[in-house]
Protein backbone atom coordinates (compact mmCIF):
# COMPACT_ATOMS: atom_id res chain seq x y z
CA UNK A 1 0.00 0.00 0.00
CA UNK A 2 1.00 3.57 -0.57
CA UNK A 3 2.25 5.27 2.60
CA UNK A 4 2.22 9.03 3.00
CA UNK A 5 5.43 10.79 2.13
CA UNK A 6 6.71 13.62 4.29
CA UNK A 7 5.07 16.00 1.86
CA UNK A 8 1.64 14.32 2.08
CA UNK A 9 1.84 14.33 5.88
CA UNK A 10 2.85 17.99 6.04
CA UNK A 11 0.13 19.01 3.61
CA UNK A 12 -2.66 17.16 5.45
CA UNK A 13 -1.57 18.39 8.89
CA UNK A 14 -1.37 21.95 7.64
CA UNK A 15 -4.91 21.68 6.28
CA UNK A 16 -6.18 20.42 9.65
CA UNK A 17 -4.58 23.41 11.40
CA UNK A 18 -6.04 25.76 8.83
CA UNK A 19 -9.50 24.29 9.36
CA UNK A 20 -9.14 24.38 13.16
CA UNK A 21 -8.50 28.10 12.85
CA UNK A 22 -11.45 28.55 10.50
CA UNK A 23 -13.78 26.78 12.97
CA UNK A 24 -12.43 28.97 15.78
CA UNK A 25 -13.08 32.08 13.73
CA UNK A 26 -16.62 30.94 12.88
CA UNK A 27 -17.36 30.30 16.55
CA UNK A 28 -16.04 33.69 17.68
CA UNK A 29 -17.93 35.48 14.95
CA UNK A 30 -15.00 36.60 12.78
CA UNK A 31 -16.40 34.51 9.93
CA UNK A 32 -20.05 34.63 8.87
CA UNK A 33 -21.89 31.45 7.91
CA UNK A 34 -21.71 32.48 4.24
CA UNK A 35 -17.94 32.83 4.53
CA UNK A 36 -17.51 29.63 6.52
CA UNK A 37 -19.69 27.28 4.48
CA UNK A 38 -17.39 26.99 1.42
CA UNK A 39 -14.43 26.48 3.79
CA UNK A 40 -16.05 23.61 5.67
CA UNK A 41 -17.17 22.05 2.38
CA UNK A 42 -13.55 22.15 1.20
CA UNK A 43 -12.90 19.86 4.16
CA UNK A 44 -15.74 17.44 3.52
CA UNK A 45 -18.06 18.86 6.18
CA UNK A 46 -21.70 19.15 5.13
CA UNK A 47 -24.71 20.26 7.13
CA UNK A 48 -27.54 17.80 6.62
CA UNK A 49 -31.09 17.51 7.98
CA UNK A 50 -30.31 16.49 11.55
CA UNK A 51 -26.60 17.17 12.01
CA UNK A 52 -23.30 17.82 10.32
CA UNK A 53 -21.94 15.05 8.09
CA UNK A 54 -18.23 14.44 7.54
CA UNK A 55 -17.27 12.69 4.32
CA UNK A 56 -13.89 11.00 4.51
CA UNK A 57 -12.08 9.89 1.37
CA UNK A 58 -10.86 6.32 1.03
CA UNK A 59 -8.64 6.88 -2.02
CA UNK A 60 -9.56 4.28 -4.70
CA UNK A 61 -11.27 2.33 -1.91
CA UNK A 62 -8.02 0.87 -0.54
CA UNK A 63 -7.24 0.90 3.17
CA UNK A 64 -5.82 -1.30 5.92
CA UNK A 65 -6.58 -2.54 9.44
CA UNK A 66 -4.96 0.44 11.15
CA UNK A 67 -7.13 2.85 9.17
CA UNK A 68 -10.28 0.78 9.66
CA UNK A 69 -9.70 0.67 13.44
CA UNK A 70 -9.22 4.42 13.51
CA UNK A 71 -12.53 4.88 11.64
CA UNK A 72 -14.14 2.63 14.25
CA UNK A 73 -12.63 4.70 17.08
CA UNK A 74 -13.82 7.93 15.46
CA UNK A 75 -17.32 6.43 15.15
CA UNK A 76 -17.31 5.55 18.86
CA UNK A 77 -15.70 8.69 20.18
CA UNK A 78 -17.29 11.43 18.08
CA UNK A 79 -20.26 9.87 16.33
CA UNK A 80 -22.96 7.31 17.13
CA UNK A 81 -20.87 4.17 16.85
CA UNK A 82 -21.18 3.52 13.13
CA UNK A 83 -20.09 4.74 9.72
CA UNK A 84 -21.77 4.75 6.33
CA UNK A 85 -19.86 3.51 3.28
CA UNK A 86 -20.92 5.36 0.15
CA UNK A 87 -21.19 4.78 -3.58
CA UNK A 88 -18.04 6.87 -4.03
CA UNK A 89 -15.78 4.63 -1.96
CA UNK A 90 -15.95 7.15 0.86
CA UNK A 91 -17.14 6.79 4.44
CA UNK A 92 -19.52 9.27 6.03
CA UNK A 93 -20.09 10.06 9.68
CA UNK A 94 -23.63 11.31 10.18
CA UNK A 95 -23.46 12.96 13.61
CA UNK A 96 -20.24 14.91 14.30
CA UNK A 97 -20.34 18.16 16.26
CA UNK A 98 -18.70 21.17 14.63
CA UNK A 99 -16.24 21.80 17.44
CA UNK A 100 -15.04 18.16 17.31
CA UNK A 101 -14.30 18.08 13.60
CA UNK A 102 -10.71 19.41 13.79
CA UNK A 103 -9.90 16.64 16.29
CA UNK A 104 -11.51 14.07 13.98
CA UNK A 105 -9.42 15.36 11.08
CA UNK A 106 -6.32 15.06 13.25
CA UNK A 107 -7.23 11.46 14.08
CA UNK A 108 -7.63 10.79 10.36
CA UNK A 109 -4.27 12.38 9.61
CA UNK A 110 -2.71 10.03 12.20
CA UNK A 111 -3.55 7.16 9.82
CA UNK A 112 -2.88 8.89 6.48
CA UNK A 113 -6.49 9.87 5.81
CA UNK A 114 -8.36 13.11 5.19
CA UNK A 115 -11.61 14.65 3.96
CA UNK A 116 -10.06 17.01 1.41
CA UNK A 117 -11.79 17.35 -1.98
CA UNK A 118 -14.72 15.21 -0.94
CA UNK A 119 -16.99 18.15 -1.74
CA UNK A 120 -17.02 21.21 -3.95
CA UNK A 121 -16.26 21.88 -7.59
CA UNK A 122 -12.93 20.11 -7.69
CA UNK A 123 -11.53 16.72 -8.63
CA UNK A 124 -13.09 14.32 -6.13
CA UNK A 125 -11.78 11.09 -4.64
CA UNK A 126 -10.48 8.97 -7.52
CA UNK A 127 -12.30 5.64 -7.53
CA UNK A 128 -11.19 2.24 -8.81
CA UNK A 129 -12.18 -1.38 -9.25
CA UNK A 130 -12.85 -2.72 -5.75
CA UNK A 131 -11.11 -6.00 -6.67
CA UNK A 132 -7.94 -4.05 -7.56
CA UNK A 133 -4.72 -5.99 -7.14
CA UNK A 134 -6.56 -9.26 -6.58
CA UNK A 135 -8.90 -10.15 -9.45
CA UNK A 136 -7.96 -13.06 -11.71
CA UNK A 137 -9.16 -11.09 -14.73
CA UNK A 138 -6.98 -8.03 -13.99
CA UNK A 139 -4.79 -6.61 -16.76
CA UNK A 140 -3.13 -4.01 -14.56
CA UNK A 141 -3.61 -2.87 -10.98
CA UNK A 142 -5.52 0.43 -11.28
CA UNK A 143 -4.23 1.78 -7.97
CA UNK A 144 -0.83 3.19 -9.04
CA UNK A 145 -2.71 5.19 -11.68
CA UNK A 146 -5.34 6.26 -9.16
CA UNK A 147 -2.69 7.27 -6.61
CA UNK A 148 -0.81 9.26 -9.25
CA UNK A 149 -4.05 11.06 -10.07
CA UNK A 150 -4.72 11.66 -6.36
CA UNK A 151 -1.33 13.30 -5.88
CA UNK A 152 -1.67 15.31 -9.06
CA UNK A 153 -5.23 16.47 -8.35
CA UNK A 154 -4.82 17.27 -4.63
CA UNK A 155 -4.76 21.04 -4.31
CA UNK A 156 -3.94 21.39 -8.03
CA UNK A 157 -3.95 25.20 -8.31
CA UNK A 158 -5.56 25.30 -11.73
CA UNK A 159 -8.47 23.01 -10.88
CA UNK A 160 -9.79 24.20 -7.50
CA UNK A 161 -12.69 26.13 -9.01
CA UNK A 162 -13.96 24.02 -11.86
CA UNK A 163 -17.39 24.71 -13.36
CA UNK A 164 -18.65 21.73 -11.33
CA UNK A 165 -17.41 18.63 -9.48
CA UNK A 166 -15.24 16.19 -11.41
CA UNK A 167 -15.05 12.42 -10.95
CA UNK A 168 -12.43 10.04 -12.28
CA UNK A 169 -12.61 6.22 -12.15
CA UNK A 170 -9.96 3.68 -13.09
CA UNK A 171 -10.50 0.07 -14.11
CA UNK A 172 -7.71 -2.43 -14.58
CA UNK A 173 -9.76 -5.22 -16.08
CA UNK A 174 -11.80 -5.96 -19.18
CA UNK A 175 -14.73 -6.32 -16.78
CA UNK A 176 -15.72 -2.92 -15.54
CA UNK A 177 -16.38 -2.90 -11.81
CA UNK A 178 -15.69 0.83 -11.42
CA UNK A 179 -18.61 2.21 -13.50
CA UNK A 180 -16.03 4.02 -15.67
CA UNK A 181 -18.68 4.93 -18.24
CA UNK A 182 -20.56 7.03 -15.71
CA UNK A 183 -17.62 9.26 -14.74
CA UNK A 184 -16.29 12.54 -16.09
CA UNK A 185 -13.18 10.59 -17.00
CA UNK A 186 -13.08 6.81 -17.15
CA UNK A 187 -9.71 5.12 -17.60
CA UNK A 188 -9.54 1.46 -18.61
CA UNK A 189 -6.16 -0.25 -18.60
CA UNK A 190 -5.27 -1.86 -21.90
CA UNK A 191 -2.12 -2.77 -23.83
CA UNK A 192 -1.24 -1.71 -27.36
CA UNK A 193 -0.28 -4.12 -30.13
CA UNK A 194 3.32 -4.07 -28.91
CA UNK A 195 2.28 -4.94 -25.34
CA UNK A 196 2.97 -1.49 -23.87
CA UNK A 197 0.66 -0.43 -21.05
CA UNK A 198 -1.83 2.38 -21.48
CA UNK A 199 -5.46 3.35 -21.23
CA UNK A 200 -8.63 3.67 -23.16
CA UNK A 201 -9.93 7.10 -22.16
CA UNK A 202 -13.64 7.86 -21.87
CA UNK A 203 -15.09 11.26 -21.06
CA UNK A 204 -18.44 12.83 -20.35
CA UNK A 205 -20.18 10.03 -18.51
CA UNK A 206 -22.30 10.82 -15.50
CA UNK A 207 -25.64 10.14 -13.86
CA UNK A 208 -27.63 12.83 -12.09
CA UNK A 209 -30.17 15.08 -13.74
CA UNK A 210 -28.91 14.43 -17.27
CA UNK A 211 -27.51 10.89 -17.31
CA UNK A 212 -25.01 10.07 -20.05
CA UNK A 213 -22.75 7.18 -20.93
CA UNK A 214 -19.14 8.25 -21.46
CA UNK A 215 -17.67 8.39 -24.96
CA UNK A 216 -14.22 7.20 -26.00
CA UNK A 217 -12.03 10.24 -26.57
CA UNK A 218 -8.74 8.35 -26.99
CA UNK A 219 -8.55 4.69 -27.96
CA UNK A 220 -5.04 4.24 -26.63
CA UNK A 221 -3.13 6.60 -24.38
CA UNK A 222 0.38 5.47 -23.41
CA UNK A 223 0.77 5.18 -19.66
CA UNK A 224 3.60 7.74 -19.59
CA UNK A 225 1.36 10.42 -21.12
CA UNK A 226 -1.45 10.07 -18.61
CA UNK A 227 -1.04 13.27 -16.59
CA UNK A 228 -0.45 15.48 -19.59
CA UNK A 229 -3.55 14.13 -21.28
CA UNK A 230 -5.82 14.23 -18.24
CA UNK A 231 -4.64 17.74 -17.50
CA UNK A 232 -5.49 18.70 -21.08
CA UNK A 233 -9.03 17.38 -20.64
CA UNK A 234 -9.39 19.34 -17.41
CA UNK A 235 -8.00 22.49 -19.00
CA UNK A 236 -10.43 22.37 -21.92
CA UNK A 237 -13.28 21.67 -19.52
CA UNK A 238 -12.21 24.43 -17.14
CA UNK A 239 -12.14 26.95 -20.00
CA UNK A 240 -15.27 25.91 -21.86
CA UNK A 241 -17.49 24.17 -19.29
CA UNK A 242 -20.63 26.20 -18.65
CA UNK A 243 -20.69 28.35 -15.55
CA UNK A 244 -24.03 30.05 -16.25
CA UNK A 245 -26.15 27.12 -15.07
CA UNK A 246 -25.01 24.61 -12.48
CA UNK A 247 -27.24 21.95 -13.97
CA UNK A 248 -25.40 22.25 -17.28
CA UNK A 249 -21.91 22.63 -15.89
CA UNK A 250 -20.64 19.05 -15.87
CA UNK A 251 -18.25 17.81 -18.54
CA UNK A 252 -20.97 15.56 -19.99
CA UNK A 253 -22.94 18.63 -21.08
CA UNK A 254 -19.86 20.13 -22.75
CA UNK A 255 -19.32 16.83 -24.58
CA UNK A 256 -22.98 16.75 -25.56
CA UNK A 257 -23.11 20.37 -26.73
CA UNK A 258 -19.71 20.47 -28.47
CA UNK A 259 -19.59 16.95 -29.88
CA UNK A 260 -16.92 14.42 -29.02
CA UNK A 261 -14.93 14.90 -32.27
CA UNK A 262 -14.55 18.66 -31.90
CA UNK A 263 -13.78 18.38 -28.20
CA UNK A 264 -11.27 15.64 -28.88
CA UNK A 265 -9.43 17.93 -31.34
CA UNK A 266 -9.31 20.69 -28.74
CA UNK A 267 -7.96 18.29 -26.13
CA UNK A 268 -5.32 16.96 -28.54
CA UNK A 269 -4.21 20.52 -29.38
CA UNK A 270 -3.84 21.32 -25.69
CA UNK A 271 -2.10 17.99 -25.13
CA UNK A 272 0.48 18.71 -27.83
CA UNK A 273 1.56 21.77 -25.80
CA UNK A 274 1.34 20.24 -22.34
CA UNK A 275 3.20 17.10 -23.27
CA UNK A 276 6.41 19.13 -23.60
CA UNK A 277 6.32 20.01 -19.90
CA UNK A 278 5.67 16.48 -18.71
CA UNK A 279 8.39 14.69 -20.66
CA UNK A 280 10.34 12.30 -18.48
CA UNK A 281 8.37 12.92 -15.29
CA UNK A 282 5.61 10.35 -15.34
CA UNK A 283 7.48 7.07 -15.89
CA UNK A 284 9.60 7.47 -12.76
CA UNK A 285 6.62 8.37 -10.65
CA UNK A 286 4.54 5.53 -12.01
CA UNK A 287 7.31 3.01 -11.34
CA UNK A 288 7.67 4.20 -7.73
CA UNK A 289 3.94 3.93 -7.25
CA UNK A 290 3.77 0.50 -8.82
CA UNK A 291 6.30 -0.76 -6.32
CA UNK A 292 4.16 0.70 -3.50
CA UNK A 293 1.32 -1.57 -4.65
CA UNK A 294 3.35 -4.73 -5.06
CA UNK A 295 1.20 -7.80 -4.45
CA UNK A 296 1.71 -9.43 -1.05
CA UNK A 297 3.64 -12.67 -0.78
CA UNK A 298 0.99 -15.28 -1.22
CA UNK A 299 1.04 -18.55 0.69
CA UNK A 300 0.29 -21.13 -1.97
CA UNK A 301 -0.07 -24.17 0.28
CA UNK A 302 -3.43 -25.88 0.65
CA UNK A 303 -4.79 -27.87 3.58
CA UNK A 304 -8.27 -28.69 2.28
CA UNK A 305 -9.95 -26.83 5.17
CA UNK A 306 -12.06 -24.87 2.67
CA UNK A 307 -13.50 -27.96 0.99
CA UNK A 308 -14.10 -29.71 4.30
CA UNK A 309 -16.15 -26.78 5.57
CA UNK A 310 -18.07 -26.53 2.30
CA UNK A 311 -18.98 -30.17 2.66
CA UNK A 312 -20.50 -29.92 6.10
CA UNK A 313 -21.85 -26.36 6.49
CA UNK A 314 -24.66 -25.18 4.23
CA UNK A 315 -24.47 -21.63 5.59
CA UNK A 316 -20.82 -21.38 4.65
CA UNK A 317 -21.60 -22.98 1.30
CA UNK A 318 -24.28 -20.39 0.56
CA UNK A 319 -21.90 -17.59 1.49
CA UNK A 320 -19.04 -19.04 -0.54
CA UNK A 321 -21.40 -19.47 -3.47
CA UNK A 322 -22.35 -15.78 -3.67
CA UNK A 323 -19.68 -13.77 -1.87
CA UNK A 324 -16.41 -15.17 -3.23
CA UNK A 325 -14.71 -14.10 -6.45
CA UNK A 326 -11.84 -15.62 -8.37
CA UNK A 327 -8.44 -14.44 -7.14
CA UNK A 328 -5.36 -14.09 -9.33
CA UNK A 329 -3.79 -16.80 -7.19
CA UNK A 330 -5.70 -20.10 -7.13
CA UNK A 331 -5.07 -20.74 -3.42
CA UNK A 332 -6.88 -17.48 -2.59
CA UNK A 333 -10.30 -15.90 -2.91
CA UNK A 334 -11.63 -12.38 -2.91
CA UNK A 335 -14.30 -12.19 -0.21
CA UNK A 336 -17.08 -9.64 -0.40
CA UNK A 337 -18.44 -8.81 3.03
CA UNK A 338 -22.02 -7.73 2.59
CA UNK A 339 -23.07 -4.58 4.42
CA UNK A 340 -26.66 -5.42 3.44
CA UNK A 341 -28.10 -7.58 6.19
CA UNK A 342 -31.77 -8.35 5.58
CA UNK A 343 -33.69 -5.28 6.67
CA UNK A 344 -30.50 -3.30 7.36
CA UNK A 345 -29.23 0.04 6.07
CA UNK A 346 -27.11 -0.46 2.94
CA UNK A 347 -23.49 0.51 3.59
CA UNK A 348 -23.64 0.91 7.36
CA UNK A 349 -21.06 -0.78 9.58
CA UNK A 350 -20.91 -0.52 13.35
CA UNK A 351 -17.61 0.29 15.07
CA UNK A 352 -17.40 -3.30 16.31
CA UNK A 353 -18.02 -4.64 12.81
CA UNK A 354 -15.25 -2.38 11.52
CA UNK A 355 -12.91 -3.79 14.17
CA UNK A 356 -13.85 -7.36 13.24
CA UNK A 357 -13.06 -6.58 9.60
CA UNK A 358 -9.75 -5.01 10.62
CA UNK A 359 -8.88 -8.13 12.65
CA UNK A 360 -9.59 -10.49 9.76
CA UNK A 361 -7.64 -8.30 7.34
CA UNK A 362 -4.67 -8.08 9.65
CA UNK A 363 -4.60 -11.71 10.68
CA UNK A 364 -5.77 -13.49 7.53
CA UNK A 365 -5.90 -10.95 4.72
CA UNK A 366 -2.40 -9.48 4.15
CA UNK A 367 -3.73 -6.36 5.88
CA UNK A 368 -5.72 -5.16 2.90
CA UNK A 369 -9.30 -3.92 2.77
CA UNK A 370 -11.35 -2.30 0.01
CA UNK A 371 -14.50 -0.24 0.15
CA UNK A 372 -16.71 -0.98 -2.82
CA UNK A 373 -18.90 1.54 -4.63
CA UNK A 374 -21.62 -1.04 -4.14
CA UNK A 375 -21.46 -0.24 -0.41
CA UNK A 376 -19.83 -3.50 0.64
CA UNK A 377 -16.42 -4.24 2.09
CA UNK A 378 -13.97 -6.42 0.21
CA UNK A 379 -11.27 -8.56 1.79
CA UNK A 380 -9.17 -8.97 -1.34
CA UNK A 381 -6.66 -11.59 -0.30
CA UNK A 382 -7.98 -14.41 1.88
CA UNK A 383 -6.34 -17.80 1.53
CA UNK A 384 -9.08 -20.32 0.69
CA UNK A 385 -8.23 -22.46 3.70
CA UNK A 386 -8.51 -19.42 5.98
CA UNK A 387 -12.01 -18.62 4.72
CA UNK A 388 -13.76 -20.82 7.33
CA UNK A 389 -12.01 -18.92 10.12
CA UNK A 390 -12.72 -15.56 8.48
CA UNK A 391 -16.35 -16.57 8.03
CA UNK A 392 -16.68 -17.43 11.72
CA UNK A 393 -15.40 -14.00 12.73
CA UNK A 394 -17.80 -12.38 10.25
CA UNK A 395 -20.69 -14.46 11.54
CA UNK A 396 -19.91 -13.48 15.14
CA UNK A 397 -20.31 -9.83 14.08
CA UNK A 398 -23.40 -10.24 11.92
CA UNK A 399 -21.43 -9.78 8.72
CA UNK A 400 -22.06 -13.16 7.11
CA UNK A 401 -25.01 -12.18 4.88
CA UNK A 402 -24.76 -14.34 1.76
CA UNK A 403 -26.33 -12.02 -0.78
CA UNK A 404 -23.62 -10.41 -2.92
CA UNK A 405 -25.17 -9.56 -6.30
CA UNK A 406 -28.65 -10.70 -5.27
CA UNK A 407 -31.87 -8.75 -4.96
CA UNK A 408 -31.17 -7.64 -1.35
CA UNK A 409 -27.66 -6.39 -2.22
CA UNK A 410 -29.13 -2.96 -2.86
CA UNK A 411 -27.30 0.32 -3.40
CA UNK A 412 -29.14 3.15 -1.68
CA UNK A 413 -28.14 6.74 -1.06
CA UNK A 414 -28.87 8.15 2.43
CA UNK A 415 -32.00 9.83 1.05
CA UNK A 416 -34.22 12.08 3.11
CA UNK A 417 -33.37 10.27 6.32
CA UNK A 418 -30.13 12.26 6.30
CA UNK A 419 -29.49 14.24 3.13
CA UNK A 420 -30.56 17.86 2.82
CA UNK A 421 -30.86 17.56 -0.97
CA UNK A 422 -33.10 14.50 -1.02
CA UNK A 423 -36.68 14.62 -2.25
CA UNK A 424 -37.68 11.26 -0.75
CA UNK A 425 -36.38 8.52 1.53
CA UNK A 426 -34.29 5.68 0.10
CA UNK A 427 -33.25 3.62 3.12
CA UNK A 428 -36.71 2.42 4.25
CA UNK A 429 -37.42 1.37 0.65
CA UNK A 430 -34.22 -0.68 0.54
CA UNK A 431 -35.05 -2.22 3.93
CA UNK A 432 -38.54 -3.16 2.82
CA UNK A 433 -37.42 -4.70 -0.49
CA UNK A 434 -34.77 -6.71 1.31
CA UNK A 435 -37.25 -7.97 3.93
CA UNK A 436 -39.94 -8.77 1.40
CA UNK A 437 -37.78 -10.88 -0.92
CA UNK A 438 -36.11 -12.61 2.01
CA UNK A 439 -39.56 -13.53 3.33
CA UNK A 440 -40.55 -14.88 -0.06
CA UNK A 441 -37.39 -17.00 -0.03
CA UNK A 442 -36.77 -16.51 -3.75
CA UNK A 443 -33.51 -14.52 -3.68
CA UNK A 444 -31.39 -17.31 -5.09
CA UNK A 445 -34.02 -18.29 -7.61
CA UNK A 446 -34.01 -14.71 -8.92
CA UNK A 447 -30.22 -14.71 -9.17
CA UNK A 448 -28.17 -11.74 -10.32
CA UNK A 449 -30.08 -8.55 -9.68
CA UNK A 450 -28.90 -5.00 -9.13
CA UNK A 451 -31.45 -2.74 -7.50
CA UNK A 452 -30.21 0.83 -7.05
CA UNK A 453 -32.13 3.54 -5.23
CA UNK A 454 -31.63 7.32 -5.24
CA UNK A 455 -33.57 9.74 -3.08
CA UNK A 456 -33.26 12.56 -5.60
CA UNK A 457 -32.39 13.35 -9.16
CA UNK A 458 -28.68 13.72 -8.34
CA UNK A 459 -28.49 9.91 -8.48
CA UNK A 460 -25.93 9.14 -5.76
CA UNK A 461 -27.70 5.76 -5.60
CA UNK A 462 -26.83 5.14 -9.31
CA UNK A 463 -30.46 4.31 -10.13
CA UNK A 464 -29.98 4.88 -13.87
CA UNK A 465 -27.58 1.94 -14.07
CA UNK A 466 -29.53 -0.46 -11.86
CA UNK A 467 -31.18 -3.46 -13.49
CA UNK A 468 -34.08 -2.03 -11.56
CA UNK A 469 -33.59 1.62 -10.69
CA UNK A 470 -35.72 3.49 -8.19
CA UNK A 471 -35.84 7.28 -7.99
CA UNK A 472 -37.59 8.94 -5.08
CA UNK A 473 -39.32 12.23 -5.87
CA UNK A 474 -42.00 14.41 -4.39
CA UNK A 475 -45.38 14.33 -6.02
CA UNK A 476 -48.26 16.40 -4.63
CA UNK A 477 -46.72 16.52 -1.18
CA UNK A 478 -45.93 12.82 -0.79
CA UNK A 479 -42.99 10.58 -1.61
CA UNK A 480 -43.27 8.98 -5.04
CA UNK A 481 -40.97 6.42 -6.63
CA UNK A 482 -40.19 6.14 -10.34
CA UNK A 483 -38.87 2.86 -11.71
CA UNK A 484 -36.32 2.51 -14.50
CA UNK A 485 -35.57 -0.84 -16.09
CA UNK A 486 -32.60 -2.36 -17.88
CA UNK A 487 -29.76 -0.19 -16.59
CA UNK A 488 -26.26 -1.65 -16.47
CA UNK A 489 -23.17 -0.35 -14.63
CA UNK A 490 -20.57 -2.63 -16.24
CA UNK A 491 -18.54 -2.65 -19.48
CA UNK A 492 -21.87 -3.04 -21.31
CA UNK A 493 -23.16 0.09 -19.55
CA UNK A 494 -26.65 1.27 -20.34
CA UNK A 495 -29.11 3.73 -18.86
CA UNK A 496 -32.39 2.27 -17.70
CA UNK A 497 -35.67 3.13 -19.41
CA UNK A 498 -38.34 4.84 -17.36
CA UNK A 499 -41.14 2.35 -16.91
CA UNK A 500 -44.06 4.74 -16.47
CA UNK A 501 -45.83 6.62 -13.71
CA UNK A 502 -44.34 6.53 -10.23
CA UNK A 503 -45.57 4.56 -7.24
CA UNK A 504 -46.34 5.59 -3.69
CA UNK A 505 -44.17 3.94 -1.03
CA UNK A 506 -47.04 1.54 -0.29
CA UNK A 507 -47.57 0.59 -3.93
CA UNK A 508 -43.89 0.18 -4.69
CA UNK A 509 -43.07 -3.14 -3.04
CA UNK A 510 -46.07 -5.04 -4.53
CA UNK A 511 -45.17 -3.53 -7.94
CA UNK A 512 -41.60 -4.81 -7.65
CA UNK A 513 -42.92 -8.20 -6.63
CA UNK A 514 -45.09 -8.33 -9.78
CA UNK A 515 -42.08 -7.28 -11.83
CA UNK A 516 -39.88 -10.02 -10.43
CA UNK A 517 -42.62 -12.63 -10.77
CA UNK A 518 -43.00 -11.64 -14.42
CA UNK A 519 -39.28 -12.09 -14.93
CA UNK A 520 -39.34 -15.56 -13.35
CA UNK A 521 -42.22 -16.48 -15.64
CA UNK A 522 -40.68 -15.00 -18.79
CA UNK A 523 -37.05 -16.06 -18.56
CA UNK A 524 -36.02 -18.76 -21.00
CA UNK A 525 -34.06 -20.71 -18.38
CA UNK A 526 -32.95 -20.25 -14.80
CA UNK A 527 -29.62 -19.04 -16.18
CA UNK A 528 -31.07 -16.05 -18.00
CA UNK A 529 -30.64 -13.05 -15.70
CA UNK A 530 -33.19 -10.28 -15.29
CA UNK A 531 -31.05 -7.96 -17.41
CA UNK A 532 -30.65 -10.53 -20.19
CA UNK A 533 -34.38 -11.25 -20.20
CA UNK A 534 -35.11 -7.53 -20.34
CA UNK A 535 -32.74 -7.09 -23.25
CA UNK A 536 -34.26 -10.01 -25.11
CA UNK A 537 -37.91 -9.14 -24.51
CA UNK A 538 -37.85 -5.35 -24.29
CA UNK A 539 -39.76 -3.29 -21.74
CA UNK A 540 -43.36 -4.17 -22.63
CA UNK A 541 -43.93 -7.42 -20.68
CA UNK A 542 -42.24 -5.83 -17.65
CA UNK A 543 -44.32 -2.67 -17.95
CA UNK A 544 -47.42 -4.81 -18.18
CA UNK A 545 -46.46 -6.43 -14.88
CA UNK A 546 -45.86 -3.08 -13.22
CA UNK A 547 -49.07 -1.54 -14.55
CA UNK A 548 -51.63 -4.35 -14.84
CA UNK A 549 -54.46 -1.81 -15.10
CA UNK A 550 -53.20 -0.43 -18.43
CA UNK A 551 -52.91 -3.96 -19.75
CA UNK A 552 -56.57 -4.55 -18.96
CA UNK A 553 -57.57 -1.30 -20.65
CA UNK A 554 -55.71 -2.25 -23.79
CA UNK A 555 -57.24 -5.71 -23.85
CA UNK B 1 -53.68 37.69 -7.21
CA UNK B 2 -51.73 37.67 -3.98
CA UNK B 3 -51.12 34.15 -2.71
CA UNK B 4 -52.76 33.45 0.61
CA UNK B 5 -50.27 33.44 3.47
CA UNK B 6 -49.87 30.01 5.02
CA UNK B 7 -48.98 29.69 8.69
CA UNK B 8 -45.27 29.28 9.39
CA UNK B 9 -42.74 28.59 12.05
CA UNK B 10 -39.11 29.75 12.03
CA UNK B 11 -36.46 27.07 12.05
CA UNK B 12 -32.72 26.62 11.61
CA UNK B 13 -29.87 24.27 12.55
CA UNK B 14 -27.71 25.10 15.54
CA UNK B 15 -24.15 26.09 14.71
CA UNK B 16 -22.38 23.76 17.14
CA UNK B 17 -24.60 20.68 17.07
CA UNK B 18 -26.15 21.03 13.63
CA UNK B 19 -29.53 19.86 14.93
CA UNK B 20 -32.86 21.41 13.92
CA UNK B 21 -34.34 23.98 16.27
CA UNK B 22 -37.50 26.11 16.27
CA UNK B 23 -38.12 29.67 17.43
CA UNK B 24 -40.50 29.87 20.39
CA UNK B 25 -42.78 32.66 21.54
CA UNK B 26 -40.15 33.54 24.18
CA UNK B 27 -37.54 34.07 21.50
CA UNK B 28 -35.47 31.03 22.42
CA UNK B 29 -34.72 28.00 20.24
CA UNK B 30 -36.38 24.69 21.09
CA UNK B 31 -35.56 21.28 19.60
CA UNK B 32 -39.32 20.58 19.40
CA UNK B 33 -41.39 21.73 16.43
CA UNK B 34 -44.42 21.79 18.70
CA UNK B 35 -42.84 24.45 20.91
CA UNK B 36 -42.50 26.89 18.02
CA UNK B 37 -44.44 30.09 17.66
CA UNK B 38 -46.90 29.82 14.78
CA UNK B 39 -46.92 32.96 12.63
CA UNK B 40 -50.16 33.68 10.86
CA UNK B 41 -49.44 37.19 9.57
CA UNK B 42 -46.70 37.92 7.01
CA UNK B 43 -45.45 41.12 8.62
CA UNK B 44 -44.93 39.56 12.06
CA UNK B 45 -43.26 36.55 10.50
CA UNK B 46 -40.82 38.63 8.45
CA UNK B 47 -39.88 40.78 11.39
CA UNK B 48 -39.27 37.72 13.58
CA UNK B 49 -37.13 36.10 10.88
CA UNK B 50 -35.06 39.24 10.50
CA UNK B 51 -34.49 39.35 14.27
CA UNK B 52 -33.67 35.65 14.42
CA UNK B 53 -31.10 35.99 11.67
CA UNK B 54 -29.14 38.50 13.71
CA UNK B 55 -28.17 35.70 16.12
CA UNK B 56 -25.32 34.63 13.86
CA UNK B 57 -23.34 32.81 16.57
CA UNK B 58 -26.17 30.47 17.50
CA UNK B 59 -27.27 29.01 14.19
CA UNK B 60 -26.56 28.73 10.47
CA UNK B 61 -29.38 30.92 9.15
CA UNK B 62 -33.11 30.66 9.81
CA UNK B 63 -35.96 30.08 7.36
CA UNK B 64 -39.73 29.60 7.33
CA UNK B 65 -41.31 26.16 7.48
CA UNK B 66 -44.99 25.78 6.65
CA UNK B 67 -47.00 24.57 9.60
CA UNK B 68 -50.53 23.91 10.79
CA UNK B 69 -52.12 23.46 14.19
CA UNK B 70 -52.42 19.88 15.35
CA UNK B 71 -55.40 18.61 17.40
CA UNK B 72 -53.62 19.47 20.65
CA UNK B 73 -53.24 23.07 19.51
CA UNK B 74 -49.48 22.91 18.84
CA UNK B 75 -47.88 23.65 15.48
CA UNK B 76 -46.91 20.68 13.32
CA UNK B 77 -45.16 20.54 9.93
CA UNK B 78 -47.26 20.33 6.79
CA UNK B 79 -44.50 18.95 4.55
CA UNK B 80 -42.95 15.51 5.07
CA UNK B 81 -39.41 16.88 4.78
CA UNK B 82 -39.94 19.10 7.83
CA UNK B 83 -41.75 16.25 9.58
CA UNK B 84 -38.73 13.97 9.08
CA UNK B 85 -36.40 16.77 10.10
CA UNK B 86 -38.38 17.26 13.32
CA UNK B 87 -38.15 13.55 14.20
CA UNK B 88 -34.85 12.04 13.10
CA UNK B 89 -33.94 9.31 10.63
CA UNK B 90 -36.32 6.39 10.09
CA UNK B 91 -33.65 3.66 10.15
CA UNK B 92 -32.34 4.19 13.70
CA UNK B 93 -33.68 5.74 16.88
CA UNK B 94 -31.25 8.63 16.64
CA UNK B 95 -31.70 12.38 16.76
CA UNK B 96 -34.76 13.97 18.30
CA UNK B 97 -36.77 10.78 18.69
CA UNK B 98 -33.91 9.35 20.80
CA UNK B 99 -33.65 12.52 22.87
CA UNK B 100 -37.39 12.35 23.55
CA UNK B 101 -37.10 8.70 24.59
CA UNK B 102 -34.40 9.66 27.09
CA UNK B 103 -36.47 12.34 28.82
Interface residues (C-beta under 8 A of the other chain):
Chain A: X26 X27 X29 X32 X33 X47 X48 X49 X50 X51 X52 X80 X94 X95 X97 X98 X99 X345 X416 X417 X418 X425 X427 X428 X431 X477 X478 X479
Chain B: X13 X15 X16 X17 X18 X19 X20 X56 X57 X60 X61 X79 X80 X81 X84 X85 X88 X89 X90 X91 X92 X94 X95 X96
